[in-house]
């Protein structure tokens, strides 16, 4: 037996190792900059920053992140307070949910206050401790928690904004917006008559007991590597680098600070922000998209919802393009505020490395191109003029430009076939559709189009305020009889009736994975994973049934190699490790990996094979050539639960993975070692 194990480990050492997240694993990518509270727990500092929580060990200088994917019950923390006698950190969320973190490890959720039916504001202003009790000063009373029993014990509805409370001389004091009140702890404090007003002046009490945000100075340079802000409005991958812009553009501006970030190799980098306002004499806000130069990965352009576009080199600001030095137009050219209405979006490079963009509410040239030689080309298409909220853009496989417009009164989809000649518009085809007709001849009016994606088969999927629409024959877009498809889901109840897919959902984001499945992000109902044709729902993740931070999805981007699905929500960024990856164009022996490898006795998850071509036929055989398992890859990835066709875990040994393309003309072999 020892010889067998030794042989297996020697063989396994020769097998390629490829690190990747386990299928189905969630990760949270929250910002931990700008700390607002610090609680001391022995050698540990609990630090609240941007609604996120992390712990810093003063002895070994390590940090530990707490999140909804790692222990916590909710997201967006508003307050923390530590009770050393019980080694409990009280964690209050902005939605009034409460966690008790005991001994830095165990989490006990107390949702009753969150779920309590009341019209008053539930915000928590302050926490104090007395014996086994924690007293939470809220906007309408005092919430009492028994730390020993780990339960909410009482709620004293004072109907006043309690700023600070404290226990002394057997009485509970409450400094409120209407003065200082006190109640004897042995009395029934649920009765408002047992609270007596002590003074109209609360200044002395507040001075003595007011909250001190930092009980100990937070050491410099301990902030975990993380996004600068929780604003994942726009996301896109350039190779394996995730690009993020944190602005946004709706009917009114969001006025978010200029936010540009990249994430690659588990490292976050933020673009320069300081000094841009001084150099441009304009706002630096609402940056709504980011494009990376295909010829220079250190060179980027970013567009804003009002001040034109910005150029960066190595993350440093180098130039600004607006009305003063480019053909970009203002939506209000005759107004004093015209420089804050140069609304540009949809930055995208074509195959010749020219940078395209669309302009909102302009009266002349809605499409602009910054050529790779630095010259500008302005394109005039009357039907695309004065369109509000131009947003997402793509180039399809034919090289046609597609752009969405999300304003209900004038929204729709613009398509341009410029026939490869930018300056010569005489042979251009262009069309803006505001009212789509579906396959039944029904006209869909009052459409707002929020997102667009092309799938593996060349169909165009668009997300609207009335669910997803599919353009199965996009080459016919310029024809008079063009129509879209609303996917119908059979009810399977014997009625022969069907319902349109997600027809009542506003679709903010669509991404296509390596298996041609559709990830659909909604405005209010989380994210769906659909089959390639949209007829089957594999997953529906919400904040209630998963570590998803919010049911409001803003963006989705999928890592082209690993298949990790990055999901931008209104409360920050999370990811889910999908079981599909982008397929390789051909089999490369050095690129095909299985992991974990070897599979050790304590491992109970799935084994993943990556680097395959699209829809690979995969067979797993033992050393004697007996078939153990077979199936088809999802894009470029195949998973196996380590069981044979009888459902039993396989024995110790070396197993061969035989993969071939769908035509059986090309194949590859790799190995997996099992130790039982």
Steps between C-alpha positions, in 0.01 A plus 500: 500500500784742585657428162170576327464833676861592431456416132182705476652806662800478273275482196281780630801723544555476124144610420427866424350708780253775421363708789143622469204560725276205577184483291217682675727707727401860573745782568435853617704794372404789726684824561686524830628854453397802712449339844233657719510288819759291679422268793777347712474131594827410673763474229238532228362817344158473340480767230187623324566659161261577214241273657744207512671333796850368543720404795866590547726294727750732666739213578540328164372802295258276308156609384180299483202605294142435610225505241173342400700235315715447810295466819279809512124499448461822304679788334550877535595534868411830665632450856721273711564484876704252708417351841821347647332309785312281253754536215214612275505751218155645438455558126211716382409518131341792318180297456478449883616139490733408788781245538691401812857396416630295793868421556582638154352184346137413571213704362151513654238684299224701671258597220199588714565876508544506122178304457305701759201675342534868588476829314778671697859525384704202626844663472742432785696799635695352790559184707584474870546194722393416854554155646355249252301764310574710194287813463463631146398864464270521198315771315182423696599322819738256668550140391624259768704189419582228754853399403500198728189354337588649158150638452308827483338544840307830477429808294419825679299711256571855616383647167803726513836495327733353763850630431685334790401283795688383808438317830589655837361474855251236397346722237511499122561850364405604148616820334234575238417776259245620759726495806650259752273222629556226759325183613570270794612157380280322754191677366303393197675716241264376231256749655583853373370645829798346680739723307558839662648806339813606689609802301439691180876532455680185381835659419677394820371142473593478133844637573556234765358204309516591134629249254873496430539356150863396551586359842844429365681646204477276192856421385592626157533266205287220646203552269435174313560518128153583377293726273521868584118519512202266477392631159516221237269680253696402185714188463680344208795268451799589285682168478520392867479852642167614642423865425254684725346846483293613796288783364174448323253692290127520549255782433676702770866475586607285793786737592725215604870586538714400203572130553714280274647166607664188361521150648752248374686217670314570828641855505289816499630821348328838499545777245609850592226725638685780678582808295268432205246762607778758539635425152165502320310755711200267473343224705661157498187292566277228354759309297279250321733281289865410451681369190851354477715561192541161324856596404608634838363355825624804695288738290132565582213731419206569730169673423292714731132586525571868450862602449613309190776240506825459693826339390730310739847351473610255769196608700607867490290774344661634179225669297141617494280523191187713497358798314825695521722260303281242323178467298314379811172688546299623794135418550455867603740686270347843564484479879762617754519142633575355154835352611316274747272355231755338269346159555708219348465126543563163337877525444607203287790416267449351156730242339716777354552648849285807443308621806123542446254676727140622507377839620170569675249771406715657230359679195771425244729198529392225742792270411864603532816306419845578636730336249820328603698785336332751734262649244123523553215395273149629569210293368157646434201265523174698539302220666762473777502871581351627828491152649520504878699253705702339225679228692641157420666426166634187330655409168351173373677230300429689175653819635165677540466749784203465735406758764222508760289789621321468833269803510144366478373794293769457236676173582588217267790351306721668240687282250768617256666306219772737383640245254853542632532857374472752779521826300296379202141491623344460156479121536399497868194319627355641820174473690357587841207285614287631784203265457584136448249254359514151650446165329123524556474838331456684830658846510705561817472866589657718769817293498809593699803298392769461767749243368600294199710187428574271206491126569710218355254440218491864391162588656474842666345506848375831635380577852198727528251623757270224368738208526756362254451517124694285254596607149549157342558641152696821559614512135139589415496800735477747211209317336147635537366165624758458776370359829632397838426191710353497847584159639193304606520264797234223490293474815498118486160491669306348211368839386737528198565857615834670546636810670761739368838461670550753783249732332443703816869543580724793409821345364810706582773259392550196273815291467563188291722229649719245327210254465282767333283521811357837594561678831215746542526777761177670605428834659317355801503119495861381500671304225391206285707239319309380195565229243637601160147531359361662813238230554653355818604676820799333667542752783317798642721670758359767731626671815261277694633163375866575428793728592378747235529846657190651341218401268575808290755392237693769312756305298633151423839396361642148457869417527595358160726227637363396838128560441471699825184710471546850643169653606477873565217589737372823648690410820827381352669219311478122546595205283381146441724224366307359207543153350549639146800671341581638159592220263844473345519532121695173484639242739837590649641223719676743732178699548275212607499465879307307761465622859526413778773261396569274680154452650567429868287293739346800676381669179128468427444762230501477123807450283534759224669465161576827319654601168257304281342604171131587474265208575783249540401136528670381821558145616670394823652151507703303753845353441345192338300712256159446663258790455435670835315817400418704190334826405532830312697806606333828587691726266861412576444335838383158620414396856482155654389400849761223528244220478461215255187415303363312803528814714792378713817696570783365291790312653864598533665520161584702193206591275528621143293790369438458125355809331407547136327773303139453393610360163747257652783640288715643776572380851716522808582286804574599859518310831342518843646322803264379777618406848249328725 
